[in-house]
């Protein structure tokens, strides 16, 4: 006779219920609050799906036995576990997302004001700051948490506020952390308008926030836009070879966008292809967040250190901009340094709103886009440095 305990209801645990509630919170943030909905909605629904018992979405075969959760060394048999294996574990999805990001990116603001590249690079300070703190915690409490250098790298990269880079690096170094680090990265990207303003106000004076910057950047020629992805690829990959997959695809996507003869490819990469990859990435990340994999002390540490990394990146970007003003004849508004994280274009929009509130004449969006775009390159390079050091 078909009874309650032959359905998923009989297999529900308190852990599963907690994770389903977390999935609902992510859906609420994405739908009601419109915080990164393209990612939080599929991630949130994936969290709910994987924590509904007996669904078999993440089943793998280990030693001839079928287990209900994803096993890194097992043979995937569940539909999502297969997508995860061949899409994320084989690094296909994150790398090709960078192709789409490149096709959506205009390097014009960065080329017009090259010194903003320094702000994008400087804002990666939070990545290394969180990396060293994670190492200290792992060494200080080895019986409580399992955080080695690979896990510390995966936690630190959250400070770059770049979801695909976080997924790519974590999959390479600490795949068992991928659920926590990916959700932390995308959540903090969504919370940029909440996290960044208090830090910016704390580190700047009202007079500094009022600094006026001319709204018009110098015109950037087509040749400059054409040569930039070529030259940037050569220099960055020669300096940090392990960054080649991310930086190379990012620059290829941009070349498709600016060259003028591959409009169809650029449009597909930036739209249809990007949308498919985003859905697959979101569902896979969500489905990795089973109660068994996520409800651990390490996950809480990941979320805690993630916000520390993000805050440190924001703070150092602002402080670096203030330092640059000591030697610059034409002052820059230090708030644009906060846009050096990779959250494009959310961080730049935060700076724009704050700038106009302090000085209605100010239009900082294009100035902030320079370090914002540079932050994408900086975070991908930081991931390459970690891979070269540890991978």
Secondary structure, 3 states (H helix, E strand, C coil): CCCHHHCHHHHCCHHHHHHHHHHHHHHHHHHCCCCCHHHHHHHHHHHHHHCCCCCCCCCEEECCEEECCCCCCCEECCHHHHHHHHHHHCCHHHHHHHHHHHHCCCCHHHHHCCCHHHHHHHCCHHHHHHHHHHHHHHHHCCCCCCCCHHHHHHHHHHHHCCHHHHHHHHHHHCHHHHHHHHHHHHHHHHCHHHHHHHHHHHHCCHHHHCCCCCCCCCCCCHHHHHHHHHHHHHHHHHHCHHHHHHHHHHHHHHHHHHCCCCHHHHHHHHCHHHHHHHHHHHHHHHHCCCHHHHCCHHHHHHHHHHHHHHHHHHHHHHHHHHHHHCCCCCCCCHHHHHHHCCCCCHHHHHHHHHHHHHCCCCCCHHHHHHHHHHHHHHHHHHHHHHHHHHC
